[in-house]
């Protein structure tokens, strides 16, 4: 989850790292810190909370590491903020991951006289290195310390004794960028370095890196290995808010052009991807959070459009459902970042079985991208807000296009996507009054329900997630027929319920469910192309067939955003307790 960044070069290392952390803050914003080399000593600045607009000017340094934290072990305190030193103050580390056996290691180190300043699992590592370096060279000490850790971890280490950066990882992502002569960047993902260089190295597991004015590496056996940097042509888009108050509303507004781009994707690329699904003996869609609801929508799209059976699973549960996989199976993994550990982990296990890996991701060069046999890029541009919006619509748009390709009519899918882009533009300009009216009603309630049937069930789940994440209101999404199986007990007079009612085979049934809720006092907010007297408030969308979900989900995103503003939430871009790229289990 956490963002890690390191720099070695002739520029001002502290400011480079600070700016790098800003690009990675979506990975965690509980606290932040920077350690740098100054007069052959380590100096540290760290604070609780989000990164400020600027920091005090420091003496120029050529070496620095920085961290922005999503708390796992230990509360959100100054002491628990990274970087973490050893007892001597000569070693400092930043960390992404979880040391699963840290408590036993810590107990043994305390018996040896080590003094801990934090509650974190991370602090174990510099103390382990400190203990081992008494008996062996620094590189060997780092390797030995790392081998004693259980779990998936990535570390960058600053050692004042050798004036170098060191890095090592297992499972957790890490990328190195080479800039000018003798200049190197280290980051937890490519977002941190793409504005500085397109010459990159994605670090493999258990490779130990040493960075000075050159970079060298050794493998798990301690043997020197040759590093191969690659040129990546980043699609550079400035993550600026522009005229918008928040990134979230800007990214919601970006969706028409994102969907339009997908409608213009190369037909051959879509066909080749779909061919792998055609040939599969068992196709499995997996994703987490917002991506899981896109995957669930995909299950319905493949069924209704292409008459193709695919299986859906939440990524974090798929590892427990892999006994039936074979070399003929296809895993279609969906992840905005391409670094979600609950997706990466089952993908790696499936690869060992010989299953084919397909992926849909926004993370060009990410772990998932590189682990895949074929990958389709969302091309959604940077998504800075933690709450996923344009990434979701891009995922569903691609799945819709694939479904029509499997049917044998990719062009029909492209036509529907173009219509959806136009209808979303209409929502953003002509329907905001109704959305804001609904958002005020939602903001005044402590509980909100969302319901749908068929593909709209997936939409109901995603919409409830948007309301929970953005406005911090308890929201639950349900299949329309399920409310009478227990949930109806929670309906009280005035309870808001958002009803997704596309003009498809589910319409009559979902209206019947809406009437059942209204009879018990619920306030019905209808979303769809058909106006009904059951709705207390109706927000219209065009009838777009299977693509109606794209237009309707934007209503839900706007509803959540404006409800957050009504509730006085200062920064809907960074919801409480969340981070965007989930790289720990």
VODOSE-376467 format. One record per residue (C-alpha): residue in three letters; x, y, z. Coordinates in steps of 0.1 Angstrom, whole numbers, padded with zeros to 4 digits, always signed. Example, Ala and Ser with C-alpha at 12.3 -4.5 7.8 and 13.67 -1.06 7.14 Angstrom:
2
ALA+0123-0045+0078;SER+0137-0011+0071;
***
This chain:
585
UNK+0000+0000+0000;UNK+0026+0025+0011;UNK+0045+0048-0013;UNK+0083+0045-0013;UNK+0107+0067-0032;UNK+0145+0070-0033;UNK+0169+0093-0052;UNK+0206+0094-0059;UNK+0220+0121-0082;UNK+0233+0156-0086;UNK+0200+0174-0081;UNK+0184+0184-0048;UNK+0176+0149-0034;UNK+0152+0161-0007;UNK+0130+0180-0030;UNK+0131+0153-0057;UNK+0119+0128-0031;UNK+0093+0151-0017;UNK+0079+0157-0052;UNK+0081+0119-0059;UNK+0060+0112-0028;UNK+0033+0136-0040;UNK+0028+0114-0070;UNK+0026+0083-0048;UNK+0004+0097-0020;UNK-0026+0077-0033;UNK-0009+0047-0018;UNK-0012+0061+0017;UNK-0015+0094+0035;UNK-0016+0086+0072;UNK+0019+0101+0076;UNK+0051+0108+0056;UNK+0088+0112+0060;UNK+0121+0118+0043;UNK+0157+0108+0054;UNK+0187+0122+0036;UNK+0225+0122+0038;UNK+0240+0155+0051;UNK+0276+0159+0061;UNK+0280+0121+0062;UNK+0251+0118+0087;UNK+0214+0110+0083;UNK+0189+0137+0089;UNK+0151+0130+0090;UNK+0119+0150+0086;UNK+0086+0133+0092;UNK+0050+0143+0101;UNK+0016+0129+0106;UNK-0011+0134+0079;UNK-0010+0143+0043;UNK+0019+0158+0025;UNK+0020+0196+0027;UNK+0023+0220-0002;UNK+0060+0225+0005;UNK+0087+0217+0031;UNK+0115+0238+0047;UNK+0146+0242+0025;UNK+0173+0218+0035;UNK+0210+0216+0027;UNK+0215+0201-0007;UNK+0220+0163-0006;UNK+0226+0137-0033;UNK+0210+0108-0015;UNK+0175+0106+0000;UNK+0146+0082+0007;UNK+0110+0090+0014;UNK+0078+0073+0024;UNK+0041+0080+0025;UNK+0023+0056+0049;UNK-0009+0035+0050;UNK-0008+0022+0085;UNK-0008-0016+0092;UNK+0012-0021+0124;UNK+0010+0007+0150;UNK-0012+0037+0151;UNK-0009+0069+0131;UNK+0018+0086+0151;UNK+0051+0106+0145;UNK+0071+0077+0159;UNK+0054+0052+0135;UNK+0061+0073+0105;UNK+0089+0061+0081;UNK+0118+0061+0076;UNK+0129+0040+0105;UNK+0165+0040+0119;UNK+0186+0014+0137;UNK+0201+0021+0171;UNK+0232+0038+0157;UNK+0213+0062+0134;UNK+0235+0051+0105;UNK+0209+0030+0088;UNK+0174+0041+0077;UNK+0148+0021+0058;UNK+0115+0026+0041;UNK+0092-0003+0036;UNK+0061-0014+0016;UNK+0046-0047+0028;UNK+0041-0067+0060;UNK+0067-0086+0080;UNK+0045-0114+0092;UNK+0070-0127+0118;UNK+0081-0093+0132;UNK+0070-0100+0168;UNK+0093-0129+0173;UNK+0122-0111+0156;UNK+0116-0080+0177;UNK+0115-0100+0209;UNK+0149-0115+0201;UNK+0164-0082+0192;UNK+0152-0066+0224;UNK+0170-0094+0243;UNK+0202-0084+0225;UNK+0198-0048+0237;UNK+0181-0031+0208;UNK+0158-0002+0216;UNK+0127+0003+0195;UNK+0111+0037+0189;UNK+0080+0026+0171;UNK+0052+0000+0171;UNK+0058-0009+0134;UNK+0069-0042+0119;UNK+0092-0022+0097;UNK+0116-0012+0125;UNK+0127-0048+0129;UNK+0146-0047+0096;UNK+0172-0019+0103;UNK+0179-0035+0137;UNK+0184-0069+0121;UNK+0209-0054+0097;UNK+0226-0035+0125;UNK+0230-0068+0145;UNK+0242-0088+0115;UNK+0266-0062+0102;UNK+0287-0067+0133;UNK+0297-0101+0119;UNK+0296-0097+0081;UNK+0298-0071+0052;UNK+0268-0048+0048;UNK+0254-0064+0016;UNK+0255-0099+0032;UNK+0239-0085+0064;UNK+0210-0071+0044;UNK+0205-0103+0025;UNK+0207-0124+0056;UNK+0182-0100+0074;UNK+0159-0101+0044;UNK+0159-0139+0043;UNK+0147-0140+0079;UNK+0115-0121+0071;UNK+0082-0137+0063;UNK+0057-0120+0040;UNK+0058-0099+0009;UNK+0081-0069+0014;UNK+0101-0042-0005;UNK+0128-0020+0012;UNK+0150+0008+0003;UNK+0179+0013+0027;UNK+0202+0043+0032;UNK+0235+0036+0048;UNK+0256+0066+0059;UNK+0288+0044+0062;UNK+0289+0037+0024;UNK+0270+0068+0010;UNK+0248+0045-0011;UNK+0212+0035-0016;UNK+0203-0002-0014;UNK+0171-0020-0024;UNK+0156-0054-0022;UNK+0121-0069-0026;UNK+0099-0100-0026;UNK+0064-0098-0040;UNK+0059-0061-0034;UNK+0065-0039-0064;UNK+0095-0018-0071;UNK+0108+0001-0101;UNK+0142+0018-0108;UNK+0145+0047-0132;UNK+0178+0058-0147;UNK+0180+0096-0154;UNK+0211+0115-0163;UNK+0247+0103-0157;UNK+0249+0087-0122;UNK+0212+0096-0115;UNK+0188+0069-0103;UNK+0152+0069-0089;UNK+0136+0041-0069;UNK+0098+0040-0065;UNK+0070+0016-0055;UNK+0055+0020-0089;UNK+0061+0038-0122;UNK+0038+0067-0114;UNK+0066+0081-0092;UNK+0093+0082-0118;UNK+0076+0087-0152;UNK+0080+0125-0152;UNK+0118+0120-0147;UNK+0127+0092-0171;UNK+0115+0066-0195;UNK+0145+0043-0189;UNK+0133+0018-0163;UNK+0140-0015-0146;UNK+0112-0035-0129;UNK+0130-0052-0100;UNK+0127-0090-0098;UNK+0123-0107-0064;UNK+0153-0113-0042;UNK+0176-0091-0064;UNK+0198-0069-0042;UNK+0206-0035-0057;UNK+0234-0011-0047;UNK+0231+0024-0061;UNK+0259+0050-0061;UNK+0270+0068-0093;UNK+0264+0034-0109;UNK+0240+0006-0102;UNK+0249-0031-0095;UNK+0230-0061-0086;UNK+0234-0096-0071;UNK+0210-0125-0072;UNK+0198-0147-0043;UNK+0230-0166-0044;UNK+0251-0134-0042;UNK+0263-0136-0078;UNK+0266-0105-0099;UNK+0238-0101-0125;UNK+0234-0079-0155;UNK+0206-0054-0153;UNK+0185-0047-0184;UNK+0168-0013-0184;UNK+0139-0008-0209;UNK+0125+0022-0227;UNK+0089+0028-0218;UNK+0069+0054-0238;UNK+0047+0067-0210;UNK+0015+0084-0220;UNK+0022+0115-0200;UNK-0009+0133-0188;UNK-0005+0160-0162;UNK-0025+0150-0130;UNK-0038+0186-0126;UNK-0072+0195-0112;UNK-0075+0222-0138;UNK-0108+0240-0133;UNK-0121+0214-0109;UNK-0122+0216-0071;UNK-0111+0180-0066;UNK-0095+0152-0087;UNK-0126+0131-0081;UNK-0150+0153-0100;UNK-0124+0159-0127;UNK-0120+0122-0132;UNK-0158+0117-0133;UNK-0159+0144-0160;UNK-0131+0126-0179;UNK-0152+0095-0186;UNK-0168+0105-0219;UNK-0134+0109-0236;UNK-0121+0076-0219;UNK-0150+0056-0232;UNK-0146+0073-0266;UNK-0110+0062-0267;UNK-0119+0026-0260;UNK-0145+0028-0288;UNK-0116+0036-0311;UNK-0093+0008-0299;UNK-0076-0013-0326;UNK-0100-0040-0337;UNK-0072-0065-0341;UNK-0061-0060-0305;UNK-0096-0067-0292;UNK-0100-0097-0316;UNK-0067-0113-0305;UNK-0077-0109-0268;UNK-0111-0124-0274;UNK-0096-0153-0293;UNK-0079-0165-0262;UNK-0112-0165-0244;UNK-0128-0184-0273;UNK-0102-0212-0271;UNK-0102-0215-0233;UNK-0116-0245-0214;UNK-0129-0224-0185;UNK-0125-0186-0182;UNK-0123-0169-0148;UNK-0128-0132-0141;UNK-0111-0118-0110;UNK-0107-0084-0094;UNK-0109-0066-0061;UNK-0131-0038-0049;UNK-0142-0016-0078;UNK-0125-0040-0103;UNK-0144-0069-0088;UNK-0177-0052-0096;UNK-0165-0045-0131;UNK-0156-0082-0134;UNK-0191-0092-0121;UNK-0206-0069-0147;UNK-0184-0087-0172;UNK-0199-0121-0162;UNK-0234-0107-0172;UNK-0221-0091-0204;UNK-0204-0123-0216;UNK-0236-0142-0209;UNK-0262-0119-0223;UNK-0243-0106-0254;UNK-0219-0135-0263;UNK-0238-0164-0247;UNK-0204-0172-0232;UNK-0201-0188-0197;UNK-0174-0172-0175;UNK-0169-0176-0138;UNK-0164-0146-0115;UNK-0145-0145-0082;UNK-0133-0118-0058;UNK-0095-0119-0063;UNK-0087-0124-0026;UNK-0109-0155-0026;UNK-0097-0170-0059;UNK-0067-0187-0044;UNK-0091-0210-0025;UNK-0109-0219-0058;UNK-0079-0229-0079;UNK-0080-0266-0075;UNK-0099-0270-0108;UNK-0076-0249-0129;UNK-0057-0265-0158;UNK-0033-0255-0185;UNK-0064-0249-0207;UNK-0079-0224-0182;UNK-0078-0186-0188;UNK-0076-0161-0160;UNK-0089-0126-0169;UNK-0075-0104-0141;UNK-0087-0068-0138;UNK-0068-0042-0118;UNK-0065-0004-0122;UNK-0030-0003-0108;UNK-0018-0037-0119;UNK-0002-0041-0084;UNK-0032-0053-0063;UNK-0016-0082-0043;UNK-0050-0100-0039;UNK-0050-0103-0077;UNK-0013-0108-0083;UNK-0011-0137-0058;UNK-0037-0160-0075;UNK-0023-0150-0109;UNK+0012-0162-0100;UNK-0003-0195-0086;UNK-0023-0200-0118;UNK+0008-0194-0140;UNK+0025-0222-0121;UNK-0003-0245-0132;UNK+0001-0234-0168;UNK-0031-0214-0170;UNK-0031-0185-0195;UNK-0032-0150-0180;UNK-0051-0122-0196;UNK-0053-0088-0179;UNK-0071-0055-0181;UNK-0051-0027-0164;UNK-0043+0009-0164;UNK-0008+0002-0151;UNK+0015+0000-0181;UNK+0046-0020-0171;UNK+0030-0030-0138;UNK+0034-0064-0121;UNK+0002-0077-0136;UNK+0010-0063-0170;UNK+0043-0081-0171;UNK+0029-0113-0157;UNK+0003-0115-0184;UNK+0004-0134-0217;UNK-0019-0107-0231;UNK-0029-0074-0217;UNK-0054-0047-0226;UNK-0047-0012-0213;UNK-0075+0010-0201;UNK-0058+0041-0214;UNK-0077+0061-0188;UNK-0048+0083-0179;UNK-0038+0091-0143;UNK-0065+0084-0117;UNK-0054+0104-0086;UNK-0085+0101-0065;UNK-0085+0070-0044;UNK-0121+0064-0053;UNK-0121+0046-0087;UNK-0144+0062-0113;UNK-0130+0064-0149;UNK-0111+0032-0143;UNK-0144+0014-0136;UNK-0162+0027-0167;UNK-0131+0019-0188;UNK-0130-0017-0174;UNK-0167-0022-0182;UNK-0164-0006-0216;UNK-0136-0030-0225;UNK-0156-0060-0213;UNK-0186-0049-0233;UNK-0164-0045-0264;UNK-0149-0080-0258;UNK-0184-0094-0254;UNK-0195-0080-0288;UNK-0163-0093-0304;UNK-0171-0128-0290;UNK-0206-0124-0305;UNK-0190-0115-0338;UNK-0201-0079-0340;UNK-0174-0057-0325;UNK-0187-0027-0344;UNK-0220-0028-0325;UNK-0202-0026-0293;UNK-0182+0005-0305;UNK-0215+0022-0316;UNK-0230+0016-0281;UNK-0198+0030-0264;UNK-0200+0062-0285;UNK-0237+0066-0275;UNK-0227+0061-0238;UNK-0200+0087-0240;UNK-0226+0112-0254;UNK-0252+0103-0228;UNK-0226+0108-0199;UNK-0217+0142-0213;UNK-0254+0150-0212;UNK-0256+0139-0176;UNK-0226+0161-0167;UNK-0242+0192-0182;UNK-0280+0187-0181;UNK-0289+0164-0152;UNK-0268+0177-0124;UNK-0297+0195-0108;UNK-0316+0163-0102;UNK-0284+0145-0090;UNK-0277+0173-0065;UNK-0313+0171-0052;UNK-0309+0133-0047;UNK-0275+0138-0031;UNK-0289+0161-0004;UNK-0315+0134+0005;UNK-0288+0108+0006;UNK-0265+0130+0027;UNK-0291+0134+0054;UNK-0295+0096+0060;UNK-0273+0072+0080;UNK-0282+0043+0057;UNK-0287+0040+0019;UNK-0297+0010-0001;UNK-0290+0004-0038;UNK-0308-0023-0058;UNK-0306-0038-0093;UNK-0311-0070-0111;UNK-0290-0087-0138;UNK-0261-0065-0147;UNK-0276-0038-0126;UNK-0269-0059-0095;UNK-0232-0054-0102;UNK-0240-0017-0106;UNK-0258-0016-0073;UNK-0228-0031-0055;UNK-0204-0006-0072;UNK-0227+0023-0064;UNK-0230+0014-0027;UNK-0192+0012-0026;UNK-0189+0047-0041;UNK-0213+0061-0015;UNK-0194+0044+0014;UNK-0160+0055+0002;UNK-0168+0090-0008;UNK-0195+0103+0016;UNK-0188+0079+0045;UNK-0224+0068+0047;UNK-0234+0032+0054;UNK-0246+0019+0020;UNK-0255-0016+0009;UNK-0261-0029-0026;UNK-0285-0058-0032;UNK-0300-0079-0059;UNK-0336-0066-0060;UNK-0352-0099-0052;UNK-0330-0103-0021;UNK-0344-0075+0001;UNK-0375-0095+0011;UNK-0352-0123+0023;UNK-0341-0103+0053;UNK-0329-0069+0044;UNK-0364-0054+0043;UNK-0363-0054+0082;UNK-0340-0024+0079;UNK-0363-0002+0059;UNK-0378+0027+0078;UNK-0398+0058+0068;UNK-0376+0080+0046;UNK-0348+0054+0041;UNK-0332+0064+0007;UNK-0331+0036-0019;UNK-0315+0040-0053;UNK-0331+0018-0079;UNK-0312+0010-0111;UNK-0339+0003-0137;UNK-0326-0001-0173;UNK-0352-0008-0200;UNK-0343-0045-0202;UNK-0357-0079-0191;UNK-0352-0069-0154;UNK-0374-0037-0156;UNK-0408-0051-0143;UNK-0392-0071-0116;UNK-0370-0043-0102;UNK-0400-0019-0102;UNK-0419-0045-0083;UNK-0391-0046-0057;UNK-0391-0009-0056;UNK-0428-0008-0048;UNK-0422-0033-0019;UNK-0397-0009-0004;UNK-0418+0022-0010;UNK-0448+0005+0007;UNK-0427+0002+0038;UNK-0417+0039+0038;UNK-0386+0039+0016;UNK-0377+0070-0004;UNK-0372+0058-0040;UNK-0346+0074-0063;UNK-0350+0059-0097;UNK-0322+0059-0123;UNK-0330+0048-0159;UNK-0347+0056-0191;UNK-0383+0048-0180;UNK-0401+0071-0156;UNK-0423+0054-0130;UNK-0448+0067-0105;UNK-0430+0045-0079;UNK-0401+0069-0079;UNK-0401+0098-0056;UNK-0373+0113-0076;UNK-0362+0102-0111;UNK-0329+0108-0128;UNK-0331+0100-0165;UNK-0305+0081-0186;UNK-0308+0071-0222;UNK-0317+0035-0232;UNK-0284+0022-0243;UNK-0290-0016-0241;UNK-0262-0033-0222;UNK-0242-0001-0222;UNK-0268+0016-0200;UNK-0247+0006-0170;UNK-0220+0030-0181;UNK-0244+0060-0181;UNK-0260+0049-0148;UNK-0229+0044-0128;UNK-0218+0080-0135;UNK-0251+0091-0118;UNK-0240+0070-0087;UNK-0205+0086-0087;UNK-0219+0121-0089;UNK-0245+0113-0062;UNK-0217+0101-0039;UNK-0195+0131-0046;UNK-0221+0157-0040;UNK-0233+0139-0009;UNK-0198+0141+0004;UNK-0198+0179-0002;UNK-0231+0182+0016;UNK-0217+0164+0046;UNK-0187+0188+0047;UNK-0160+0162+0038;UNK-0130+0184+0029;UNK-0111+0160+0007;UNK-0131+0134-0011;UNK-0100+0125-0031;UNK-0086+0108-0001;UNK-0112+0089+0019;UNK-0106+0080+0055;UNK-0085+0048+0061;UNK-0082+0040+0024;UNK-0054+0038-0002;UNK-0056+0033-0039;UNK-0031+0006-0047;UNK-0036-0023-0023;UNK-0003-0042-0022;UNK-0007-0059+0012;UNK-0030-0088+0021;
***
